[in-house]
Amino acid sequence: MCLVLDCDIDIVVSERTGGVVGWYENSGTSQTFTQNAVAGGITGLRPVMVMDVDSDGDMDIVVGAASPFLVDYYESDCCALP
């Protein structure tokens, strides 16, 4: 999944026990990634989804939680593909 439109495969992660959502940006090599925090302290975190929520051509991260019930998304600040 490319999050920054550089055509490298990036990784989105969620840690249920810590309630943390983040992503790892691929630097262009298959073995070097940079960690980026998205959100933390989310109680009852569920698996995240990556999709273009706002139809602007770039990928956003969708987060859900069970306690309290929560659905939110974090908008990518990338430029869309032409």
SVG drawing of the C-alpha trace seen along z (x, -y; Angstrom):
<svg xmlns="http://www.w3.org/2000/svg" viewBox="-20 -18 37 24">
<polyline fill="none" stroke="black" stroke-width="0.4" points="0.0,0.0 1.5,-3.3 0.6,-6.1 2.8,-8.9 2.4,-8.3 6.0,-7.5 5.1,-4.0 7.0,-2.3 5.1,0.2 4.4,-1.3 3.0,0.6 0.1,-0.5 -0.1,1.1 -2.3,1.1 -1.5,2.4 -4.6,3.3 -3.1,3.7 -1.5,0.2 -4.2,-1.4 -1.6,-2.7 -2.0,-3.3 1.1,-4.0 2.6,-3.5 6.1,-2.7 7.2,-4.6 9.4,-2.7 12.5,-4.7 12.8,-3.1 14.7,0.0 13.1,3.3 14.7,3.1 14.5,-0.5 11.4,-1.9 10.7,-5.1 8.1,-4.9 5.3,-7.5 2.7,-7.8 -0.9,-8.4 -2.8,-8.0 -2.4,-6.5 -4.4,-5.7 -7.4,-4.3 -9.3,-1.9 -10.7,1.2 -8.8,0.6 -9.9,2.8 -8.0,3.5 -7.5,0.5 -8.3,0.1 -6.6,-2.0 -8.9,-3.6 -9.6,-6.8 -12.3,-8.1 -12.6,-11.6 -12.2,-10.7 -9.2,-13.0 -7.0,-10.3 -4.8,-9.5 -5.1,-6.8 -6.5,-7.6 -6.3,-5.5 -9.7,-4.4 -9.7,-3.5 -12.4,-1.8 -12.7,-1.1 -15.2,0.8 -15.1,-1.1 -16.5,-3.7 -17.8,-3.0 -15.6,-5.1 -15.0,-5.3 -12.6,-8.0 -10.2,-8.5 -6.8,-10.2 -6.5,-12.1 -3.3,-11.7 -1.7,-15.1 -0.2,-13.7 -0.9,-15.1 -3.3,-13.1 -2.2,-11.4 -3.1,-13.4"/>
</svg>
